[in-house]
């Protein structure tokens, strides 16, 4: 009788261990599939196949509903499709899961800029910078919103910082040129637009042709 009791305990322990193993293994399988679907979704986004990208990102979130990176990526797809409300929800969800995830703040900040919500955009871009001080796109995004509310000095400082962090960021040169032109630094504006052309930005050529000698 005594041995039987021990055997039951051992069998219980083994069964519990097996249960834990299967739970962990199932979680690993789900996470692996989530990553595969997420990667496929972003590849389809790069190819401009946004609807198909959404299908795969939805599947990814189904397998891993706490993957803040995938929420952020899906938000960018919704934004590309013009579904701004859905994009905002996904960026916000990514931030809720990981309050220090800079790309989600930057994504939502860009979204707010598109919607004309410049103060909210500045707040989000500032948070992106708070958690990643080397985030050159966030400096550029905040600069655009500063320009939108007429804070040209702040806009210029942020564009300067963005270019300092990434000297090959052509769009920052174009936009800094616009700010310089607005404050009547015509030579500086033209220099920036010419630099953007060197970096492959065709829009820079339009500005040079229109405003520079």
BALOBA-1460 file (C-alpha; in Angstrom, 3 decimals):
// residues 213
<rec num="1" residu="x" x="0.000" y="0.000" z="0.000"/>
<rec num="2" residu="x" x="2.861" y="2.299" z="0.886"/>
<rec num="3" residu="x" x="4.594" y="1.724" z="-2.446"/>
<rec num="4" residu="x" x="1.356" y="2.220" z="-4.322"/>
<rec num="5" residu="x" x="1.057" y="5.683" z="-2.807"/>
<rec num="6" residu="x" x="4.584" y="6.557" z="-3.969"/>
<rec num="7" residu="x" x="3.867" y="5.253" z="-7.458"/>
<rec num="8" residu="x" x="0.751" y="7.439" z="-7.702"/>
<rec num="9" residu="x" x="2.771" y="10.482" z="-6.620"/>
<rec num="10" residu="x" x="5.498" y="9.744" z="-9.179"/>
<rec num="11" residu="x" x="2.957" y="9.228" z="-11.968"/>
<rec num="12" residu="x" x="1.243" y="12.514" z="-10.994"/>
<rec num="13" residu="x" x="4.556" y="14.343" z="-11.140"/>
<rec num="14" residu="x" x="5.350" y="12.846" z="-14.527"/>
<rec num="15" residu="x" x="1.933" y="13.745" z="-15.914"/>
<rec num="16" residu="x" x="2.249" y="17.298" z="-14.602"/>
<rec num="17" residu="x" x="5.715" y="17.598" z="-16.157"/>
<rec num="18" residu="x" x="4.354" y="16.361" z="-19.484"/>
<rec num="19" residu="x" x="1.533" y="18.877" z="-19.306"/>
<rec num="20" residu="x" x="3.990" y="21.728" z="-18.685"/>
<rec num="21" residu="x" x="6.148" y="20.490" z="-21.552"/>
<rec num="22" residu="x" x="3.261" y="20.426" z="-24.002"/>
<rec num="23" residu="x" x="2.075" y="23.866" z="-22.888"/>
<rec num="24" residu="x" x="5.558" y="25.333" z="-23.382"/>
<rec num="25" residu="x" x="6.043" y="23.513" z="-26.664"/>
<rec num="26" residu="x" x="2.684" y="24.715" z="-27.952"/>
<rec num="27" residu="x" x="3.593" y="28.289" z="-27.004"/>
<rec num="28" residu="x" x="6.906" y="28.019" z="-28.853"/>
<rec num="29" residu="x" x="5.171" y="26.649" z="-31.955"/>
<rec num="30" residu="x" x="2.641" y="29.491" z="-31.878"/>
<rec num="31" residu="x" x="5.358" y="32.115" z="-31.508"/>
<rec num="32" residu="x" x="7.323" y="30.579" z="-34.365"/>
<rec num="33" residu="x" x="4.288" y="30.697" z="-36.621"/>
<rec num="34" residu="x" x="3.554" y="34.253" z="-35.521"/>
<rec num="35" residu="x" x="7.044" y="35.349" z="-36.579"/>
<rec num="36" residu="x" x="6.732" y="33.589" z="-39.930"/>
<rec num="37" residu="x" x="3.382" y="35.239" z="-40.686"/>
<rec num="38" residu="x" x="4.638" y="38.630" z="-39.515"/>
<rec num="39" residu="x" x="7.726" y="38.448" z="-41.728"/>
<rec num="40" residu="x" x="5.633" y="37.396" z="-44.711"/>
<rec num="41" residu="x" x="3.224" y="40.255" z="-44.047"/>
<rec num="42" residu="x" x="5.994" y="42.835" z="-44.058"/>
<rec num="43" residu="x" x="7.483" y="41.372" z="-47.225"/>
<rec num="44" residu="x" x="4.093" y="41.762" z="-48.912"/>
<rec num="45" residu="x" x="3.893" y="45.341" z="-47.635"/>
<rec num="46" residu="x" x="7.246" y="46.123" z="-49.235"/>
<rec num="47" residu="x" x="5.824" y="44.758" z="-52.478"/>
<rec num="48" residu="x" x="2.812" y="47.051" z="-52.160"/>
<rec num="49" residu="x" x="0.389" y="44.160" z="-51.610"/>
<rec num="50" residu="x" x="-1.290" y="45.727" z="-48.598"/>
<rec num="51" residu="x" x="-4.487" y="43.684" z="-48.472"/>
<rec num="52" residu="x" x="-2.543" y="40.433" z="-48.582"/>
<rec num="53" residu="x" x="-0.102" y="41.796" z="-46.016"/>
<rec num="54" residu="x" x="-3.000" y="42.392" z="-43.654"/>
<rec num="55" residu="x" x="-4.095" y="38.770" z="-43.957"/>
<rec num="56" residu="x" x="-0.712" y="37.524" z="-42.772"/>
<rec num="57" residu="x" x="-0.339" y="40.111" z="-40.020"/>
<rec num="58" residu="x" x="-3.806" y="39.218" z="-38.732"/>
<rec num="59" residu="x" x="-2.749" y="35.570" z="-38.599"/>
<rec num="60" residu="x" x="0.426" y="36.533" z="-36.768"/>
<rec num="61" residu="x" x="-1.507" y="38.410" z="-34.083"/>
<rec num="62" residu="x" x="-3.894" y="35.476" z="-33.745"/>
<rec num="63" residu="x" x="-0.937" y="33.264" z="-32.791"/>
<rec num="64" residu="x" x="0.731" y="35.893" z="-30.604"/>
<rec num="65" residu="x" x="-1.707" y="38.589" z="-29.416"/>
<rec num="66" residu="x" x="0.993" y="40.313" z="-27.346"/>
<rec num="67" residu="x" x="3.467" y="40.926" z="-30.162"/>
<rec num="68" residu="x" x="3.744" y="44.717" z="-30.090"/>
<rec num="69" residu="x" x="6.025" y="44.752" z="-33.152"/>
<rec num="70" residu="x" x="3.363" y="43.109" z="-35.292"/>
<rec num="71" residu="x" x="0.705" y="45.543" z="-34.064"/>
<rec num="72" residu="x" x="3.021" y="48.376" z="-35.061"/>
<rec num="73" residu="x" x="3.647" y="46.800" z="-38.465"/>
<rec num="74" residu="x" x="-0.051" y="46.239" z="-39.064"/>
<rec num="75" residu="x" x="-0.662" y="49.860" z="-38.103"/>
<rec num="76" residu="x" x="1.720" y="50.953" z="-40.848"/>
<rec num="77" residu="x" x="-0.195" y="48.817" z="-43.369"/>
<rec num="78" residu="x" x="-3.522" y="50.290" z="-42.284"/>
<rec num="79" residu="x" x="-1.954" y="53.729" z="-42.665"/>
<rec num="80" residu="x" x="-0.788" y="52.898" z="-46.181"/>
<rec num="81" residu="x" x="-4.347" y="51.820" z="-46.992"/>
<rec num="82" residu="x" x="-5.737" y="55.088" z="-45.654"/>
<rec num="83" residu="x" x="-7.516" y="53.330" z="-42.776"/>
<rec num="84" residu="x" x="-6.288" y="55.856" z="-40.251"/>
<rec num="85" residu="x" x="-8.583" y="54.939" z="-37.371"/>
<rec num="86" residu="x" x="-7.468" y="51.298" z="-37.508"/>
<rec num="87" residu="x" x="-3.853" y="52.394" z="-37.791"/>
<rec num="88" residu="x" x="-4.176" y="54.539" z="-34.670"/>
<rec num="89" residu="x" x="-5.688" y="51.617" z="-32.744"/>
<rec num="90" residu="x" x="-2.781" y="49.348" z="-33.657"/>
<rec num="91" residu="x" x="-0.079" y="51.910" z="-32.831"/>
<rec num="92" residu="x" x="-1.803" y="52.551" z="-29.501"/>
<rec num="93" residu="x" x="-2.092" y="48.824" z="-28.776"/>
<rec num="94" residu="x" x="1.630" y="48.384" z="-29.455"/>
<rec num="95" residu="x" x="2.367" y="51.176" z="-26.970"/>
<rec num="96" residu="x" x="0.041" y="49.632" z="-24.379"/>
<rec num="97" residu="x" x="1.947" y="46.346" z="-24.612"/>
<rec num="98" residu="x" x="5.362" y="48.008" z="-24.618"/>
<rec num="99" residu="x" x="5.280" y="51.631" z="-23.394"/>
<rec num="100" residu="x" x="8.925" y="52.122" z="-24.386"/>
<rec num="101" residu="x" x="8.638" y="51.010" z="-28.015"/>
<rec num="102" residu="x" x="9.806" y="54.040" z="-30.014"/>
<rec num="103" residu="x" x="8.642" y="52.937" z="-33.505"/>
<rec num="104" residu="x" x="5.002" y="52.827" z="-32.357"/>
<rec num="105" residu="x" x="5.214" y="56.364" z="-30.962"/>
<rec num="106" residu="x" x="6.844" y="57.500" z="-34.186"/>
<rec num="107" residu="x" x="4.217" y="55.732" z="-36.302"/>
<rec num="108" residu="x" x="1.362" y="57.278" z="-34.365"/>
<rec num="109" residu="x" x="3.143" y="60.640" z="-34.430"/>
<rec num="110" residu="x" x="3.336" y="60.497" z="-38.220"/>
<rec num="111" residu="x" x="-0.327" y="59.547" z="-38.304"/>
<rec num="112" residu="x" x="-1.236" y="62.540" z="-36.132"/>
<rec num="113" residu="x" x="0.741" y="64.787" z="-38.484"/>
<rec num="114" residu="x" x="-1.230" y="63.493" z="-41.465"/>
<rec num="115" residu="x" x="-4.446" y="64.182" z="-39.562"/>
<rec num="116" residu="x" x="-3.356" y="67.733" z="-38.745"/>
<rec num="117" residu="x" x="-3.021" y="66.983" z="-35.026"/>
<rec num="118" residu="x" x="0.361" y="68.685" z="-34.713"/>
<rec num="119" residu="x" x="0.534" y="68.919" z="-30.908"/>
<rec num="120" residu="x" x="-0.294" y="65.228" z="-30.515"/>
<rec num="121" residu="x" x="2.286" y="64.451" z="-33.184"/>
<rec num="122" residu="x" x="4.928" y="66.425" z="-31.303"/>
<rec num="123" residu="x" x="4.088" y="64.556" z="-28.085"/>
<rec num="124" residu="x" x="4.368" y="61.150" z="-29.755"/>
<rec num="125" residu="x" x="7.598" y="61.974" z="-31.585"/>
<rec num="126" residu="x" x="9.038" y="63.329" z="-28.330"/>
<rec num="127" residu="x" x="8.265" y="60.016" z="-26.650"/>
<rec num="128" residu="x" x="9.908" y="58.150" z="-29.529"/>
<rec num="129" residu="x" x="13.015" y="60.275" z="-28.981"/>
<rec num="130" residu="x" x="12.800" y="59.804" z="-25.204"/>
<rec num="131" residu="x" x="13.148" y="56.056" z="-25.577"/>
<rec num="132" residu="x" x="15.588" y="56.192" z="-28.507"/>
<rec num="133" residu="x" x="17.650" y="59.361" z="-28.720"/>
<rec num="134" residu="x" x="19.163" y="58.244" z="-32.053"/>
<rec num="135" residu="x" x="15.789" y="57.954" z="-33.832"/>
<rec num="136" residu="x" x="16.475" y="60.346" z="-36.715"/>
<rec num="137" residu="x" x="13.042" y="59.844" z="-38.326"/>
<rec num="138" residu="x" x="11.334" y="60.924" z="-35.091"/>
<rec num="139" residu="x" x="13.324" y="64.171" z="-35.034"/>
<rec num="140" residu="x" x="12.305" y="64.785" z="-38.631"/>
<rec num="141" residu="x" x="8.669" y="63.962" z="-37.875"/>
<rec num="142" residu="x" x="8.602" y="66.311" z="-34.896"/>
<rec num="143" residu="x" x="10.201" y="69.025" z="-37.015"/>
<rec num="144" residu="x" x="7.356" y="68.779" z="-39.537"/>
<rec num="145" residu="x" x="4.793" y="69.341" z="-36.798"/>
<rec num="146" residu="x" x="6.777" y="72.218" z="-35.313"/>
<rec num="147" residu="x" x="6.721" y="73.755" z="-38.777"/>
<rec num="148" residu="x" x="2.984" y="73.112" z="-38.915"/>
<rec num="149" residu="x" x="2.381" y="75.258" z="-35.823"/>
<rec num="150" residu="x" x="4.814" y="77.977" z="-36.886"/>
<rec num="151" residu="x" x="7.713" y="77.082" z="-34.574"/>
<rec num="152" residu="x" x="10.396" y="77.435" z="-37.218"/>
<rec num="153" residu="x" x="13.422" y="77.563" z="-34.913"/>
<rec num="154" residu="x" x="12.385" y="74.320" z="-33.220"/>
<rec num="155" residu="x" x="11.704" y="72.755" z="-36.614"/>
<rec num="156" residu="x" x="15.130" y="73.785" z="-37.878"/>
<rec num="157" residu="x" x="16.847" y="72.394" z="-34.779"/>
<rec num="158" residu="x" x="15.106" y="69.044" z="-35.174"/>
<rec num="159" residu="x" x="15.927" y="68.777" z="-38.870"/>
<rec num="160" residu="x" x="19.539" y="69.590" z="-38.004"/>
<rec num="161" residu="x" x="19.560" y="66.784" z="-35.433"/>
<rec num="162" residu="x" x="17.938" y="64.344" z="-37.843"/>
<rec num="163" residu="x" x="20.586" y="65.052" z="-40.470"/>
<rec num="164" residu="x" x="23.348" y="64.884" z="-37.864"/>
<rec num="165" residu="x" x="22.164" y="61.354" z="-37.019"/>
<rec num="166" residu="x" x="21.708" y="60.334" z="-40.651"/>
<rec num="167" residu="x" x="23.489" y="62.528" z="-43.186"/>
<rec num="168" residu="x" x="21.962" y="60.526" z="-46.058"/>
<rec num="169" residu="x" x="18.347" y="61.236" z="-45.082"/>
<rec num="170" residu="x" x="17.292" y="63.026" z="-48.268"/>
<rec num="171" residu="x" x="13.761" y="63.964" z="-47.189"/>
<rec num="172" residu="x" x="15.131" y="65.819" z="-44.169"/>
<rec num="173" residu="x" x="17.203" y="68.014" z="-46.493"/>
<rec num="174" residu="x" x="14.131" y="68.810" z="-48.592"/>
<rec num="175" residu="x" x="12.065" y="69.747" z="-45.569"/>
<rec num="176" residu="x" x="14.850" y="71.690" z="-43.890"/>
<rec num="177" residu="x" x="15.188" y="73.583" z="-47.142"/>
<rec num="178" residu="x" x="11.505" y="74.510" z="-46.955"/>
<rec num="179" residu="x" x="11.970" y="75.867" z="-43.431"/>
<rec num="180" residu="x" x="15.058" y="77.836" z="-44.474"/>
<rec num="181" residu="x" x="13.204" y="79.269" z="-47.454"/>
<rec num="182" residu="x" x="10.358" y="80.331" z="-45.176"/>
<rec num="183" residu="x" x="12.762" y="82.241" z="-42.893"/>
<rec num="184" residu="x" x="14.349" y="83.808" z="-46.014"/>
<rec num="185" residu="x" x="17.592" y="81.806" z="-45.969"/>
<rec num="186" residu="x" x="17.346" y="81.244" z="-49.702"/>
<rec num="187" residu="x" x="20.959" y="80.165" z="-50.219"/>
<rec num="188" residu="x" x="20.705" y="77.668" z="-47.377"/>
<rec num="189" residu="x" x="17.440" y="76.309" z="-48.760"/>
<rec num="190" residu="x" x="18.907" y="75.829" z="-52.218"/>
<rec num="191" residu="x" x="21.979" y="74.100" z="-50.790"/>
<rec num="192" residu="x" x="19.708" y="71.642" z="-48.955"/>
<rec num="193" residu="x" x="17.579" y="70.933" z="-52.003"/>
<rec num="194" residu="x" x="20.683" y="70.377" z="-54.134"/>
<rec num="195" residu="x" x="22.022" y="67.992" z="-51.514"/>
<rec num="196" residu="x" x="18.731" y="66.078" z="-51.583"/>
<rec num="197" residu="x" x="19.131" y="65.648" z="-55.343"/>
<rec num="198" residu="x" x="22.571" y="64.097" z="-54.761"/>
<rec num="199" residu="x" x="20.837" y="61.652" z="-52.409"/>
<rec num="200" residu="x" x="18.327" y="60.635" z="-55.061"/>
<rec num="201" residu="x" x="15.330" y="62.779" z="-54.074"/>
<rec num="202" residu="x" x="13.637" y="63.856" z="-57.315"/>
<rec num="203" residu="x" x="11.437" y="66.365" z="-55.480"/>
<rec num="204" residu="x" x="14.560" y="68.348" z="-54.625"/>
<rec num="205" residu="x" x="15.041" y="69.088" z="-58.323"/>
<rec num="206" residu="x" x="11.556" y="70.576" z="-58.531"/>
<rec num="207" residu="x" x="12.336" y="72.965" z="-55.687"/>
<rec num="208" residu="x" x="15.666" y="73.959" z="-57.204"/>
<rec num="209" residu="x" x="14.046" y="74.664" z="-60.570"/>
<rec num="210" residu="x" x="11.264" y="76.678" z="-58.964"/>
<rec num="211" residu="x" x="13.120" y="78.725" z="-56.361"/>
<rec num="212" residu="x" x="16.873" y="78.728" z="-57.038"/>
<rec num="213" residu="x" x="18.922" y="80.628" z="-59.614"/>
